Amino acid sequence: MKALLLDRTAQRAFAIRGWLEAKSPLFSGICQEEITHREVIVGHAYAVVLLLIIGLAGTLEGGGL
């Protein structure tokens, strides 16, 4: 049973890695160059962090949202 669980976990890890390295058709079409799912996720993560920093800076300066 334990070996089966490890085997399924390994298969999922390989499936996720494969998906991350696969081409994102939407963003590749928008940018007209090959963009992977990993690059899309990293770009969105940067955007979220930037928005959080902007919100924090506005709050620290006394501005209301």
N, C-alpha and C positions, 0 to 999 in steps of 0.2 A: 504494500500500500504506500509506504514511504517513497519507494523508488518511482511509483506511478505519479505521485504528487510532484516530485522533483522533475520528472520528465515533462509534465504539463507546464510547470513553471518555466523550464528552459524553452519550451516551444513558444510560450507567450512572449518571453523576452526576445526571442528571435523574430517573432511576428511584429512586435513593437519596433524593434530596430529596423526591420525592413520597411515598415510604414514610414518611419521618420526619414529614411533615406530616399523614399519614393518622391517622384515629382508631383507637385501640387498643381493640378490643371488650372484652377481659377487664378492663382497668383502668377503662374507662368504665362497665362494668357494676357493678364493685365500688364505685366512687366516686359513681355516679349523676350524673356530669357528663362532658362530653366531654374526654378525655385523649388527647393525641397520643403517637405512638411516641417522639418526641424528648423529651417530658416524662418518660416512663417511663425512658428511658436516663439522663437527667440525674439523676433521683431515685435510681436504682440506683448511679450513680457517686458521688453524695454519701454514700450509705449505706456503700459500700466504703471511701471515704476516712475516714469517721467511725470505722469498725471498725479501720482501720489506725492511726489516731491513738490510739484506746483501747488497742490492743495495744502500741504504742510507749510510751505513758505507763505502762502496767503493767510493761513491761520495764525502763524507766528507774527506776522506784520499787523494783525488786528483786523484784517478784512473779513467781512462776513460772506458766506456763500449764498 
